[in-house]
């Protein structure tokens, strides 16, 4: 149990934020709940990759290729799944070595298109396709208005967060 003095100290603390404004406890609690949900979602994907015997980076590479059906380069994958280029490069070369993907020269000699081999398509069908199907079923469990609201609010929060991080020089 905290005393009145301890409560005043806690309320006045910047919690190591060096004078930055600290949000009220209600917002911090909601943010804590949100972060817990994000981490739980991340752990679902991490567990799926582990269950399928592939790295998280390989999982996300296969996921992006299957989910969009578009051509991908290493740079595009890095920018869309927000994984460091070195990690993507290591995963790509592992997938190449194992015969799941091959690289095809594009008209721009500096870029190569990532192509799933037949073996890679079979891997994707038994791994990331099942995850994409589970995601679709989960979203189908929401009303159309809930899906739209969910994406709209999450997008707005992400943009505000990114803006505040840039403002603070922390990105």
ABEGO torsion letter per residue (X at the ends): XBBAAAAAAAAABAGGAGGBBBBBAAAAAAAAAAAAAAAAAAAAAAAAAAAAGBBAAAAAAAAAAAAAGBBBBAAAAAAAAGBBAAAAAAAAAAAAAAGABBBBBBABAABBBBBBBAAAAAAAAABAAAAAAAAAAAAAABBAAAAAAAAAAAAAAAAAAAAAAAAAGAX
